[in-house]
Amino acid sequence: MNAKGDRLGEGMAATNNLAPGQKLVTQAQGLDATSGKVTCKITDVSRYQAP
């Protein structure tokens, strides 16, 4: 979202072996070009049991 709250696009990020409560810094990949200061909102999380 931009400073006005407008949605700029969608992106996706994934990781493996993240423990409950552990934090991660990553980059999301998307198809929309953005510039300037933006904020992200997580809308869905999928978690799978380790084998």
C-alpha positions in Angstrom: 0.0 0.0 0.0 1.1 3.5 -0.6 0.8 6.4 1.9 -2.9 6.9 0.8 -3.7 3.3 1.5 -4.1 2.3 -2.2 -3.3 -1.3 -3.0 -0.3 -1.4 -5.4 -0.2 -5.2 -6.2 0.3 -8.7 -4.8 3.4 -10.6 -4.1 4.5 -14.0 -2.6 7.3 -15.1 -0.4 8.2 -18.6 0.9 10.7 -20.2 3.3 11.4 -23.5 4.9 12.2 -24.6 8.4 10.8 -21.6 10.3 10.0 -22.5 13.9 7.0 -21.2 15.7 7.7 -17.7 17.0 10.8 -17.3 14.8 11.0 -14.2 12.6 12.1 -13.9 9.0 13.1 -10.9 6.8 12.6 -11.7 3.1 11.6 -10.2 -0.2 8.2 -10.9 -1.8 8.1 -11.4 -5.6 5.3 -9.8 -7.6 4.4 -8.7 -11.1 3.6 -5.1 -10.4 6.4 -2.5 -10.4 6.3 -0.2 -7.4 8.4 2.7 -6.2 8.6 5.0 -3.2 7.7 4.0 0.4 5.3 1.1 0.6 4.0 -1.1 3.4 3.0 -4.8 3.1 0.1 -6.6 4.7 0.2 -10.4 5.2 -3.2 -11.9 4.1 -2.6 -15.6 4.1 -0.1 -18.0 5.7 0.2 -21.8 5.0 2.1 -24.0 7.4 3.0 -27.6 6.9 4.2 -30.2 9.4 7.8 -31.2 9.0 8.4 -34.7 7.8 
